[in-house]
Amino acid sequence: MRKLFAIIVCKLGHFVGKLVGKGSSMPGKFALKICPDILRRVELPRHIIAVTGSNGKTSTVEMIAAVLRADGKTVVYNEEGSNQIEGVTTLVLTHATLGGAVRADVLLIESDERYAARTFQFFHPTEFVITNLYRDQLTRNGHPEWVYDALLPALHPETKLILNADDPLSSCFARGREAVKWFGLDKCSISADAPTGAYHDGAYCPVCHAPMEYDYVHYNHIGAFRCTKCGHKKPAADYAVTAVDLEKAVVTIDGGVEIALAFRSIYNIYNILAAYSACRECGVSGDTAAAVLGNYLLKNGRMQTFRLGARHGTLLTSKHENSIAYDTNLRYIAASKRDCVVLVIVDAVSRKYFTSETSWLWDIDFDQLNVPHVKRVVLAGRYGNDLAERFSYTALENWSVETDIAAAAAALKSAGDEELYVVTCFSDRDKILSRVEKEG
């Protein structure tokens, strides 16, 4: 009886929540109060795919869903982005019959890496994709190795792991396991000889803490690593990007599958490869996966275009308080080669803990904007002055502060026609777009 009551309450709560623009986690929270082990009592699909990691999980899940649906499978996933146990419970129960059977071929779950152990205490995925683990929201997550320890209990012995071969930390999940598949990038046109960025979190081996060496890197410390002492190193990839042509916006997987890029970013390449690998492990052909992933435009809005007067604008959103996410967007701007101005906006920080903690700004490699085609940088938002302090320690000279976002947009509208890039965090996206587009 509690099971039935929990399902009904969750369905009603989700229906009401959608009417008021909410309802992704609260219905599940009520259901768990009624029946704490409800996720053990429901009948789940034979295929359960989980995706987690510091970056890329939302985009990867969306692409996996698109490919599996194109292959004829019925897929349900947490499109609203609520990725802790309450949100997963809402997802499962709203797609279940009153008897508790989830009506789908595949249950696809984006999972918060810190709370995955709680989500998967009553059932386990058949495949678990881990995109990466690194410095992310330090106020919330602390050290990446602490997040590793929190995620480890979520990995059931029978679950097949699909891991990033280029990440020194998340690759450690394979230790002592046989059911592992790897994805990674071979050395290619975008590779560098040594780690990049304002800091080097891959300097020491996560296994034995001896110095780490790199044959090449793709961004920050993600690449071909090898420990000088214990032998921890990049494994051979089962699914590999073997060539990258950013000029033509094409990547080649396994030497023969070409996929066109809608967004010429190293993040996009890794997300596509993770999605491709997961779908291939689920029996989807390479041709089907490539056809869907080619020029795929994400619905989650991490990159959007707009007009501001005579300017063509591109909004590049990064995960909140995640310096590597910001670094990849700055790298995208630096590689564009077109004359541009850049508007960097930080209007909210530590949104969950309200600490106004800004030390993560010092982890971002803003010196990547010190290139000839970046003509001007404007710093805006509530924390514009914190940004200014950070920029005073860079080599950039042509930057200014206008904390009011609308005023910054108005000034840029009336001053030139170069390309405009707006760099900010995902949580501020809608608010900033409305302010900027109002001026446009």
C-alpha positions in Angstrom: 0.0 0.0 0.0 2.8 2.4 0.8 4.3 1.7 -2.6 1.1 2.6 -4.4 0.6 5.7 -2.3 4.1 6.9 -3.0 3.7 6.5 -6.7 0.4 8.4 -6.7 1.7 11.2 -4.6 4.8 11.5 -6.9 2.7 11.6 -10.0 0.3 14.2 -8.6 3.2 16.3 -7.3 5.0 16.2 -10.6 1.8 17.2 -12.5 1.2 20.1 -10.2 4.9 21.1 -10.2 4.9 21.3 -14.0 2.0 23.7 -13.9 4.1 26.1 -11.7 7.4 25.5 -13.4 8.9 23.2 -10.7 8.5 19.7 -9.6 11.7 17.8 -10.6 12.8 16.8 -7.1 10.0 17.6 -4.5 7.6 14.8 -5.7 10.4 12.3 -5.2 11.2 13.7 -1.8 7.6 13.2 -0.7 7.6 9.7 -2.2 10.8 8.7 -0.3 9.2 9.9 3.0 6.2 7.7 2.4 8.2 4.7 1.2 12.0 5.1 1.8 12.9 2.0 -0.3 10.6 2.7 -3.1 13.4 2.4 -5.7 13.9 -1.2 -4.6 10.2 -2.0 -5.0 9.7 -0.9 -8.6 10.3 -2.9 -11.7 13.1 -1.2 -13.7 14.1 -1.7 -17.3 16.7 -4.3 -18.2 19.1 -1.6 -19.3 20.0 1.1 -16.8 22.7 3.6 -17.8 24.2 6.1 -15.4 26.4 9.1 -16.2 28.4 11.1 -13.7 31.5 13.3 -13.5 32.7 16.8 -12.8 31.8 18.1 -16.3 29.8 16.9 -19.3 27.2 14.6 -17.7 24.2 16.7 -18.8 25.4 17.0 -22.4 26.5 13.3 -22.5 23.1 12.1 -21.2 21.2 14.1 -23.7 23.2 12.8 -26.6 23.0 9.2 -25.4 19.2 9.5 -25.3 19.1 10.9 -28.8 21.1 8.1 -30.2 19.2 5.3 -28.4 15.9 6.8 -29.5 17.1 6.9 -33.1 18.0 3.2 -32.7 14.3 2.5 -31.8 14.6 2.3 -28.1 12.2 3.9 -25.6 14.3 6.0 -23.2 13.4 8.0 -20.1 16.0 10.3 -18.5 16.0 13.2 -16.1 15.8 16.0 -18.7 15.0 18.5 -16.0 18.5 18.0 -14.6 17.6 17.0 -11.0 20.3 14.4 -10.4 20.2 13.5 -6.7 18.1 10.7 -5.3 14.9 12.8 -5.0 15.1 13.8 -8.7 15.8 10.2 -9.8 12.9 9.0 -7.7 10.6 11.5 -9.4 11.9 10.3 -12.8 11.3 6.7 -12.1 7.9 7.0 -10.5 6.4 9.4 -13.0 7.3 6.9 -15.7 6.0 3.9 -13.8 2.6 2.2 -13.8 0.6 2.2 -10.6 1.9 -1.3 -10.2 5.5 0.0 -10.2 6.8 -1.0 -13.7 8.8 1.6 -15.5 7.6 1.8 -19.1 10.8 2.1 -21.1 13.6 0.0 -22.7 16.3 2.1 -21.1 16.4 4.1 -17.9 19.1 6.8 -18.4 20.2 8.6 -15.3 22.4 11.7 -14.9 23.8 11.3 -11.4 25.4 13.8 -9.1 28.9 12.4 -8.4 28.8 13.1 -4.7 25.4 11.5 -4.0 25.5 8.6 -6.5 26.1 6.1 -3.6 22.8 7.1 -2.1 20.9 7.1 -5.4 22.2 3.6 -6.2 21.8 1.9 -2.8 18.6 0.1 -4.0 19.5 -0.8 -7.6 22.6 -0.6 -9.8 23.2 0.5 -13.3 24.1 -2.0 -16.0 26.5 0.6 -17.5 28.1 3.5 -15.6 29.8 6.3 -17.6 32.3 8.5 -15.7 33.3 11.5 -17.8 36.0 13.0 -15.5 36.8 14.0 -12.0 38.7 17.2 -11.2 38.6 20.5 -9.3 35.0 21.6 -9.1 32.9 23.8 -6.8 35.4 23.6 -4.0 33.1 25.0 -1.4 30.8 22.1 -2.0 33.1 19.3 -3.1 36.5 19.9 -1.5 39.3 17.9 -3.1 38.6 15.8 -6.2 40.0 12.7 -4.4 37.3 13.2 -1.7 34.7 13.1 -4.5 36.3 9.9 -5.8 35.9 8.3 -2.4 32.3 9.4 -2.2 31.5 7.9 -5.7 33.4 4.6 -5.2 30.6 2.9 -3.1 28.1 3.6 -5.9 29.9 1.3 -8.4 28.4 -2.2 -8.1 30.7 -5.2 -8.9 28.4 -6.2 -11.8 28.2 -2.8 -13.4 30.2 -2.2 -16.6 32.3 0.9 -16.2 32.9 3.2 -19.2 35.8 5.4 -18.2 37.8 8.4 -19.5 41.2 6.9 -20.3 42.8 10.3 -20.3 41.8 11.3 -16.7 44.4 10.2 -14.1 41.8 10.2 -11.2 38.6 8.7 -12.7 40.7 6.0 -14.4 41.5 4.7 -10.9 37.9 3.3 -10.7 39.1 0.4 -12.9 41.5 -1.0 -10.3 40.5 -4.5 -9.4 37.7 -4.7 -12.0 37.4 -6.5 -15.3 34.2 -5.1 -16.8 35.7 -1.8 -18.0 35.6 0.0 -21.4 37.8 3.0 -22.1 37.3 6.1 -24.3 40.0 8.7 -25.0 41.8 10.9 -27.5 45.0 10.0 -29.3 47.6 12.6 -29.9 46.2 15.0 -32.4 46.2 18.6 -33.7 44.9 20.0 -30.4 47.3 18.3 -28.1 50.0 20.1 -26.2 53.3 18.7 -24.8 52.7 19.6 -21.2 49.8 20.4 -18.8 48.2 23.8 -19.2 46.2 26.1 -17.0 46.8 28.2 -13.9 47.5 25.1 -11.7 48.4 21.5 -12.2 46.2 19.0 -10.4 47.8 16.1 -12.3 51.3 16.7 -11.0 51.2 13.7 -8.7 49.8 10.2 -9.1 46.4 9.7 -7.4 47.5 6.1 -6.6 50.9 6.5 -4.9 51.4 10.3 -5.0 54.7 10.0 -6.9 55.5 12.6 -9.7 53.5 12.2 -12.9 54.8 12.6 -16.4 52.9 13.3 -19.6 53.5 12.4 -23.2 50.9 14.9 -24.3 47.8 16.6 -22.9 44.5 17.7 -24.5 43.5 20.3 -21.9 44.8 21.1 -18.4 46.0 17.7 -17.0 43.8 15.4 -19.2 46.0 13.4 -21.6 48.6 10.6 -21.8 49.8 10.4 -18.2 52.1 7.9 -16.5 53.4 7.6 -13.0 57.1 7.5 -12.5 56.8 5.0 -9.6 53.7 2.7 -9.5 53.0 2.4 -13.3 49.6 4.0 -13.2 49.2 5.3 -16.8 46.7 6.0 -19.6 45.2 2.7 -20.7 44.6 1.8 -24.4 41.2 3.1 -25.4 38.5 0.9 -26.8 36.9 3.9 -28.4 39.3 6.6 -29.5 39.3 9.9 -31.3 42.1 9.3 -33.7 42.0 12.6 -35.6 40.7 16.1 -34.9 40.3 18.8 -37.6 38.9 21.9 -35.9 39.1 24.0 -39.1 36.7 21.6 -40.8 34.9 20.9 -37.5 35.3 17.1 -37.8 36.6 14.4 -35.5 37.4 10.8 -36.5 36.7 7.9 -34.2 38.5 4.6 -34.4 40.1 5.7 -37.7 37.0 5.4 -39.7 33.9 7.1 -38.2 33.7 10.8 -38.9 31.5 13.0 -36.8 30.8 16.7 -37.6 31.1 19.1 -34.7 28.4 21.7 -34.0 30.6 23.2 -31.4 34.4 23.2 -31.9 35.3 22.6 -28.2 37.5 19.9 -26.6 34.6 19.4 -24.1 32.2 18.7 -27.0 34.6 16.2 -28.4 34.9 14.3 -25.1 31.1 14.4 -24.5 30.5 13.0 -28.0 33.1 10.3 -27.5 31.6 9.3 -24.1 28.1 9.2 -25.6 29.3 7.2 -28.6 31.1 4.7 -26.4 28.1 4.1 -24.2 25.8 3.6 -27.1 28.1 1.2 -28.9 28.3 -0.8 -25.6 24.5 -0.9 -25.8 24.6 -2.5 -29.2 24.0 0.6 -31.4 26.0 0.6 -34.7 28.7 3.2 -35.2 26.9 4.5 -38.3 23.7 5.1 -36.3 25.5 6.8 -33.5 27.6 9.0 -35.9 24.5 10.0 -37.9 22.8 11.4 -34.7 25.9 12.9 -33.1 27.0 14.7 -36.2 26.3 18.4 -35.8 24.1 17.6 -32.8 22.8 20.8 -31.2 22.4 20.4 -27.4 19.1 21.5 -25.9 20.7 22.4 -22.6 21.8 25.8 -23.9 25.5 25.7 -22.9 26.2 27.7 -26.1 23.7 30.1 -27.6 23.9 32.8 -30.3 22.2 36.2 -30.2 22.4 39.8 -31.7 23.5 42.9 -29.9 23.2 45.8 -32.2 25.6 45.2 -35.1 27.4 42.5 -33.1 26.9 38.8 -33.5 27.1 37.3 -30.0 27.9 33.9 -28.6 27.0 33.0 -25.0 29.4 30.4 -23.6 28.2 29.0 -20.3 30.4 27.1 -17.8 29.5 24.9 -14.9 29.2 27.0 -11.7 32.5 27.6 -10.0 34.4 25.2 -12.2 37.6 26.7 -13.4 38.4 24.0 -16.1 35.0 24.6 -17.7 35.8 28.3 -17.9 39.3 27.5 -19.3 37.8 25.5 -22.2 35.5 28.3 -23.1 38.4 30.8 -23.0 40.4 28.4 -25.1 37.6 28.3 -27.7 37.7 32.1 -27.9 41.5 32.2 -28.2 41.3 29.7 -31.1 38.6 31.5 -33.0 41.1 34.0 -34.6 38.3 36.5 -35.4 38.4 40.0 -34.0 36.2 40.1 -30.9 35.4 41.6 -27.6 34.7 39.5 -24.5 32.2 40.2 -21.7 33.0 38.1 -18.6 30.1 38.1 -16.1 30.1 36.7 -12.6 26.8 37.7 -11.0 26.4 34.9 -8.4 28.7 32.5 -6.6 28.3 29.6 -4.2 24.6 29.6 -5.0 23.9 26.7 -2.6 26.0 27.8 0.4 25.8 31.7 0.0 29.4 32.1 1.0 30.4 34.6 -1.7 33.6 32.6 -2.0 35.6 33.7 -5.1 39.0 31.9 -4.8 38.0 29.8 -7.8 38.4 32.9 -10.0 42.2 32.6 -9.4 42.2 29.1 -10.9 40.9 30.3 -14.3 43.6 30.9 -16.9 42.4 34.3 -18.1 45.7 34.9 -19.8 44.4 32.8 -22.7 42.6 36.0 -23.7 45.9 37.7 -24.2 45.9 37.2 -28.0 45.8 39.9 -30.8 42.2 39.2 -32.0 40.7 39.8 -28.5 40.4 43.6 -28.7 38.8 44.3 -25.4 37.5 42.5 -22.2 34.7 43.9 -20.1 34.1 42.6 -16.6 30.5 42.7 -15.3 28.1 41.4 -12.6 27.9 41.6 -8.9 31.4 40.2 -8.6 32.9 42.4 -11.3 35.4 44.0 -8.9 36.5 40.5 -7.7 37.2 39.8 -11.4 39.1 43.0 -11.7 41.4 42.1 -8.9 42.0 38.8 -10.6 42.7 40.5 -14.0 45.2 42.9 -12.4 47.5 39.8 -12.1 47.2 38.9 -15.7 49.2 40.2 -18.7 46.1 41.6 -20.3 45.9 45.4 -20.6 42.8 46.3 -22.5 40.1 45.5 -19.9 37.6 47.5 -18.0 34.9 47.0 -15.3 31.2 47.8 -15.6 29.4 45.9 -12.8 25.9 46.7 -14.2 25.2 44.0 -16.8 22.6 46.1 -18.7 25.0 49.1 -18.8 27.8 46.9 -20.1 25.6 45.5 -22.8 24.4 49.0 -23.8 28.0 50.2 -24.1 29.0 47.2 -26.2 26.0 47.7 -28.5 27.0 51.2 -29.4 30.8 50.6 -29.7 31.8 48.6 -32.7 30.8 45.5 -34.6 33.4 42.9 -33.7 32.2 39.4 -32.6 31.0 39.4 -29.0 31.6 36.5 -26.6 29.8 36.4 -23.3 31.4 34.1 -20.7 29.4 33.2 -17.6 28.1 30.3 -15.5 25.2 28.2 -16.5 23.0 29.3 -13.5 23.1 32.9 -14.7 22.4 32.1 -18.3 18.7 33.0 -18.6 19.0 36.2 -16.5 22.0 37.4 -18.5 20.5 36.5 -21.9 17.4 38.5 -21.1 19.4 41.5 -20.1 21.7 41.4 -23.1 18.9 40.6 -25.6 16.9 43.5 -24.2 19.6 45.8 -25.4 19.8 44.0 -28.7 
